[in-house]
Amino acid sequence: MMPSLHSRQRLRLHRSYPLPLLHLLHALQPMPMLSTLLILLALVFSSFAQAAVPHESATPAYAEEQTILQSEKDVPEPGFGSAKSGRNHFDRHFIVPPGFMPEQDVILQRGGNTWRNLRNGPIASIAGTILLVVPLLIFGFYRAVGPASQSRGDGGGGGQIQRFTSWDRIVHWATAITFIILAVSGLIVMFGKKILLPWMGHSVFYWIALLSKYLHNFVGPLFIVCSVLMFFTFLSRNVFRRWDWQWIKRGGGLIKHEHIPAGFFNAGEKVWFWGGVTLLGLLMSITGLMLNFPYFKNIGANIGLTRYLLQMADYLHIIGATLYIAAAMGHIYIGTWGTPGAYHAMRYGTVDEEWAHSHHELWYNELRDRHAGAPSHDPLPPGAPTHPRI
């Protein structure tokens, strides 16, 4: 029941940056990448501090909402930089405060339905199109170009070399499995009503949607933990070196099936590590935690997680998830059909000697030097004479 217009209370609002956020940014100064991302997010959000949805741009859901919007035509709407992002339409006779929500007494938020239409309209359409087109492009690339150039060792026959330790593989597969759970459950939450509900029916879809929701909420923090472990586990092997530029300029030799010497990870794998696992992982982690825990005591109220801020986090979460899933499709292709022998490395931890020399020659030469007792040195740059094989 909509409370009477005469019972509405109006709050005097102040616009100021919360001290906990400033303290957080100050504490993260020794971590330049994380602090930079937070600063960029803060700049994006702050640009909308005055960005209340105008009355003429709001999309009301009900006639009562339209009536209230018309009555407030000349009243400025507080942005998400304010203590509250909506109008205060609180009547204690009808509404019981549900907990620690900073906007527990806000019944009407002008941008709510506008956010809903934008999320379920253009954003959903663009995200869905990308996620349909990318696998088609990968399949077309595979049909036109084929897998990476094969050597005698792609099918076995040479000596086995350890490439990944048990810890490497545990961290990788834990991160991969949690990512897949989040991707599938997130897609159901995002597109389930349009794709699954019409042919599945409400009864079955109800349980699938409910399970997806709880899986997404509970697996999300676990994925963050796995991502952090993965970052520190593989960090030292993903530092860009001078020879990586040759790999990038020649596209890894994928199209012409060229042999381009690479270290333990090639430049493409390093781009995936920094752009996908790290940058998109940070974006998904920050926005996901905001959406997952907006109403913890002394968190939501202090930081000011108003509806406007959560709506912007939702936009970024969907955009980041779309890019992450699309990039992961490419990563999965390269690690399976695109590069025969690569899956065996992550599955069992070892690779064939010929495979190592064919795909990661500079790393292979390092192993050769250590095996022969030669003094340690940096891998040879592209174009330099290579050592004889083991």
NUROGU-706203 format. One record per residue (C-alpha): residue in one letter; x, y, z. Coordinates in pm, whole numbers, plus 50000, padded with zeros to 5 digits. Example, Ala and Ser with C-alpha at 12.3 -4.5 7.8 and 13.67 -1.06 7.14 Angstrom:
residues 2
A512304955050780/S513674989450714/
//
This chain:
residues 390
M500005000050000/M501415033949902/P501695057650201/S499855090550186/L501725119250029/H501035139850340/S502905114850559/R506205117850375/Q509235130050563/R512025148950391/L515575147150510/R518215173450483/L520985157450282/H524675164350273/R527085155349996/S530515144850120/Y532925116850057/P532825090750337/L535925089250554/P536215051050540/L536615052850162/L539325079250190/H541135058350452/L540865027850227/L542415046049931/H545205059150156/A545945024050284/L546125010549929/Q548775035249813/P551505008249822/M549344987449582/P549275009949273/M547144987649046/L544384982149301/S544375018049418/T544315030349057/L541265009148980/L539475021549292/I540295057649205/L538935052548851/L535755037448990/A535465066349236/L535835091448952/V533135073948751/F530795073149046/S531535108849151/S530635121248803/F527095109948878/A526925126249220/Q524515152349081/A523095128048825/A519625123548960/V517185110148705/P515085139648580/H511325136848614/E510845137748240/S513395109748195/A512135086748468/T510085056648365/P507385051648630/A506165016648701/Y502835025148856/A500305053148848/E501045061549212/E504695066149129/Q503775089348842/T501625109649079/I504475113849325/L506935122949049/Q504575149648919/S504095163849266/E507875166149307/K508515181048967/D510585210249095/V512215192049388/P515855181849320/E516435144649348/P519495135249558/G522195116349372/F524015085749503/G526695108249652/S524105119349904/A523145101650221/K520075088650040/S519465083149668/G515665084449679/R512825103449836/N511825095250190/H508275081550185/F508275064550521/D505235056550728/R505945036151040/H502415022351037/F502995004050711/I506744997450692/V508974979650940/P512704988350914/P514284956150778/G517744960050925/F520864980650855/M519914993250510/P520955029650466/E517755035350268/Q515375013050457/D512675039650458/V512935049050090/I509905036049904/L510385054849580/Q513675059749401/R513265078749080/G515995060348891/G514885025448988/N512675017748694/T514985036448458/W517805013448574/R515574983048523/N514704992848166/L518325000448076/R519624968148233/N516994945748076/G516994964647747/P520134977747572/I522684963447817/A521174928547808/S520884929647429/I524504940347377/A525824915247632/G523794886947480/T524944895447130/I528624895347233/L528284861847409/L526664846647101/V529034861646844/V532324853447020/P531964815347009/L530914817746644/L534054838046567/I536204812846753/F534654784046559/G535154802946232/F538784809646321/Y539334772946400/R537794762046071/A539754787545868/V543164786046039/G543184753946238/P545134746546558/A548594759646636/S551444743946442/Q552124709046567/S555444692646634/R556384656446681/G555804660347052/D552204672047042/G551044636247035/G553684623347276/G556834603747211/G559424625847381/G560604628247739/Q558214644047989/I558984677748153/Q557164691248457/R555424723548367/F552944728948652/T553154717949013/S550234702549199/W549604736049370/D549554754049033/R546914730248902/I544774730949218/V544654768949216/H543954770148841/W541124744748847/A539564759049163/T539464793148998/A538184778548670/I535394758248834/T534154787149049/F534284809848743/I532164785648539/I529594782948821/L529394820848841/A529154824548464/V526334799048425/S524374811048728/G524854847348627/L523584840648275/I520504823548420/V519824853248646/M520364877448357/F518564859648073/G516554832048240/K513184849448224/K513504854847850/I515104821647749/L514254794848008/L510924805348157/P508794803647837/W509484766547772/M510354755148124/G507374769048310/H507224788648633/S507454759348874/V510674744848734/F512244778548655/Y511544790549010/W513874764349158/I516534768548891/A516534806448936/L516604803149316/L519494778349305/S521374800649059/K520904830849282/Y522284813849592/L525104797249403/H526114830849259/N526004848049598/F527924821349789/V530444810849523/G531324847149443/P533484852949754/L535144818949701/F536044829449346/I537664861049484/V539814840249720/C540814817049435/S541624846749211/V543894862049475/L545704828849519/M546024825549142/F547434860649111/F550254854649358/T550874819049236/F551504829148873/L552664865248918/S556414859248878/R555884839948553/N553744867048394/V556174896248397/F556474910548046/R559924906947891/R561514923047585/W560884893147357/D557124893447428/W556784922947190/Q557834900546900/W555084876046990/I552504904147001/K553624919846670/R553324886546490/G550094876346659/G551714846546819/G552154830846477/L548624816946503/I547504826346152/K550674818045958/H551694789946195/E555034806646261/H557364795446535/I557924824346779/P560114817247084/A558354823347415/G559144819947783/F557174800048039/F554064819547935/N553774836547598/A552594872447561/G549004861847490/E548844842847817/K550304872747997/V547674895847847/W544994872047972/F546614871648319/W546784909648353/G543704919648154/G541364891348250/V542394875048577/T543714907148734/L541914937648592/L538524922248518/G538884901048830/L539284932649040/L536314949248872/M534114918648925/S535294914349284/I534694950449390/T531304954149222/G530284918849325/L531054925149693/M529124957749676/L526084939949535/N526444909749764/F526934928150094/P525274962350069/Y523544961350407/F526154949150656/K526084968850977/N528494998450973/I529394991650608/G526485001850389/A525555031950599/N529125044450646/I530265040350285/G526915051750154/L525915022349934/T522795039149809/R520625025749531/Y522265048349272/L525705035249362/L524504999049355/Q522875004649017/M526135017848874/A527944987949028/D525404965148858/Y526084981248518/L529844976248563/H529334940848692/I527384930848382/I529864947648146/G532824931848325/A531174897548329/T530464899447956/L534074907947874/Y535394882148121/I533264853847979/A534104863547620/A537844864447696/A537584831547886/M536114815447575/G539264824947386/H541444812747672/I539634779247682/Y539954775447304/I543694782747305/G544184759047598/T542364730047431/W541644726447057/G543694756846960/T546944743347103/P547104705347111/G548984693847420/A548214724547632/Y545334708147819/H547534678647910/A549934702748081/M547284717048312/R545574683648362/Y548624662648451/G551344688648509/T553784675848247/V554434682447879/D556324664347608/E559874676347551/E559174683547184/W556034702847277/A557994724647520/H560624732447256/S557944739846993/H555724762847197/H557914777047477/E561444775147343/L563014801147572/W561684783747881/Y562824750447739/N566344764047689/E566434775548051/L565554740448163/R568234726747931/D570864749148090/R569874739048442/H569744702348347/A573234704148199/G574594723648496/A575264754748288/P575354788648466/S571964805048497/H571194833748259/D568234850848102/P566554832547813/L567844841447469/P565924868947285/P564134860246959/G566494856246667/A569494845046873/P570984810146811/T569234784147026/H570834756447225/P570674720547108/R567804700947254/I568184679647562/
//
